[in-house]
Amino acid sequence: MLRAGKALRFTPDEVATYRSLGIDFDGARTQDDIDQALTAWAGTLADERPDLLGSIVSEMAKAKGVKPPLRLERVLVAAANTAVPSTGSLRRS
């Protein structure tokens, strides 16, 4: 991965390597793009292979020296450009 300020680029070989793991970094140019690709990948793993996702989380926690979470929960995040109305807002007409 090549960085220039906040912009980044993956080499074609890196894109191919990550794609073989199911992560699509093709076109990723910012940290937000990477976050979105990883979120999509984790969501797919949670749906298709929760056992594998659990193993990955456990290994990451072990590498960081922290306890893994007791239970994994999938959090759905609205798209960055989608406005979500507040349920408690009062509207005056």
Secondary structure by P-SEA (a helix, b strand, c coil): cccccccccccaaaaaaaaaacccccccccaaaaaaaaaaaaaaaaaccaaaaaaaaaaaaaaaccccccbbbbbbbccccbbbbbccccccc
